[in-house]
């Protein structure tokens, strides 16, 4: 259990450091949502 928590914390740190800010996270989520919408429209 301790290992899983450590790995999740590390993954979260990497994701947040990649975006640098909360605004960056929001923009990334928005882009992901747009891609999902585009994929849904194509089907």
Protein Blocks (a to p, Z undefined) as FASTA:
>chain_A
ZZmmmmmmmmmmmmmmmnopaklmmmmmmmmmmmmmmmmmmZZ
